[in-house]
């Protein structure tokens, strides 16, 4: 019997390039195609529009991943993307001057059952290599014992690392490529005209 996994669907973003601010909090790491998601965000923003986001980085739950590897179990979760790769993806999607940063956090729990209960609130295991069927009560009993042994800190509380990645960038003026024949959309012309008018009035 296959377990039922929660299905996450990306919310539809506006495509009229009028949004001034796009803010995504702890959602990006669930996307199966972050590069395409950046492109959709770029389509939604107006020129000089600003995007801000946060997501998990690759050091998130590293102790839990190590424990699963040591025991020969399938992945405890899907891989999270490094902040430098996310910054490069933003540039490829058309954003300008992306700024990336990260913050390491350590969360602690009194026992393994409490830790598992809170981890479930963060989402299910989206790794393609996760265990295909339902686990047994004896497996859960062993998991709890392994967690208690492997994750206990000096004070006896269980510890897990989280890496929170932050990023922001803006949508610049579109670049018009000059060739023997150059075609420019009406929206691009309007964006260039608005930007030119703004510069003239500020001078």
N, C-alpha and C positions, 0 to 999 in steps of 0.2 A: 504494500500500500504506500503510495507516494504522499508525503506530508504536503499540506497546503501552505504555500509561501505567500506572504503579502505581495501584491502586485503594485509597484509604484509607477505612476504615469506622470510624465512631465506636464505641468500646467501649460495651457496654451498662452503664448506670449503675443501681445499685439504686434502687428507687422506694418504699421503705418509710420514708423520712424518718428514718433512724436513724444515718447516718454523721456522725461528729463532725468529720472533716477530709477535704477533697477537695483534692488537689494535682495540678495539671496542668502539666507542664514541656514547653514548646515544642511543643504540640499544637494549641492553639486556632486558629492561623492557617491550618491545613489544613481547618477546618470550613467547609462551604458555607453554613451558617446559624448563625453564632455566637449570635444572639439565642435561638434554640431550644435551643442547647447550654447556655446559661446557665439557661434554664428547667428543663432536665433536671437540672443540678447543684443547682438550688434544690429540686427534688423529692426528691433523694437525701439532702439534709442535714437533720439534726434542728434544732430551734430552738436558737439559739446556736452551731450548727455553723459551721465556718470554711472558706472556699475560698481557695486561693492558686494563682496561675498565672503563667506567663511565655509570651511569644510574640514574633514579629517585628513591628516597627512599620513605618510607611510609608517611612522613610528607608533601609530595608534594600536593599542592592544598587542604590542610586540611580545609581551610575556605570555599571553594566551596563545599566540601563534607558535611560539617556541615550544610551549607545552604540548600542543597538538602534534607538532613535528616529532618531538621526542617519543611520543606514544604511538607514532605511526598512523594517526588519524587524518582524515581529509581536512582541508583548510578550515580554519575557524571563521574565516570571513574573506571577502574579496579584497584585492590589493588596492590601496589608496595611492593617489598620484602625488609625486613630489612637487613642491611649490614652484620650482624652476621650470619644470615641464608644463605646469599650468600657465605660467607667465608666457612661455613660448607659444602655447596654443592660443592665448589671447591675441598675441601679435599676428599670428596667422589668420585669425578671424577678423582682423582689421582694427583692433583697439590700439590706442597709442599710450605710451609711457606707463605700462603696467607696473604697479608697486606691489611686491609680495613680502609677506612676513609670516612668522610662525611663533607659536607659544606652546611650550611643553607643560603639560599638567599631569599630576598624579592624583587619582581618586582612590579612596580607601573604603573598605567595608568591614563590618564586624565578622561576617561569615560568608561562606561560598553561596548559600542559598539567596542571601540578600544581594550579593553581587550579580548573580545570574538574573534575578528578577529585574534589577535596574538595567542591565545590559539589554534585555529584551525590549525595553521601552525605546532603545535607540534604533531598533529595526532588526530584521531577521538576517540570517546568513545568506548573502547574495552570491557567494562564490559558486562558479559553475562546477567545481570539483567537490562540493559539499556532499555529505552522506546522503544517499538517494532515498533511504527509507526512514521509518520511525525508529527512534532509539528505545532501548528497553530500560525498565527501572534499575536493573543491575548496572547498566552503563552509566546512568545518572548518578548512582551511588558512588561508582568509581570516580567519575568526573569531580564530584564534590570533594572527595578525599584528596584527589590530585591537586585541586585548586587550593585547598587548605594547606597542603604541604609545600607547593611550589611558589605560591604568591604571598606568603606571610612575611610581613616586614618585621623590623626590630621590636615594634610594639605589639605584634601578634595580629594586626589588622591586615587584610588582604589588599594588595596594591596592584594597580594597573596603570600603564602610561597611556596618555592621549596626546596627540600632536594636532593642534588647531592651526590651520592655515588661513591667512587673511589675504585678500587681494582687492585692488581697485584699479580702474583705468577709465579713460573716457573715449568717446567716439570722435575722431578727428574729421576735418573736412575731407571729402572724397578726393582722391587723386585722379586727375584726368590724364589718361595716357594719350600722347600725341603720336599719330601715325598718318599714313597717306590718306586714310579715311577714318575719322574719329566720330563715334556715335556716343552721345551723352544723353542720359535719361532726363526727363523733365524735372524729376525730383532732385537730381544732382545739380541741375542748373539753378533750381530754386534755392538749394542749400548754399551754393556758391554766391548767389546774389544776396541772400540774407546776410551771409558772413561779410561780404564786401560792404554792404550798407552799414553794418554795425561798426566796422573798422573806420569808415569815413566819418561816422558821427562821433566816434570816440577821439578822433584826431584833434 
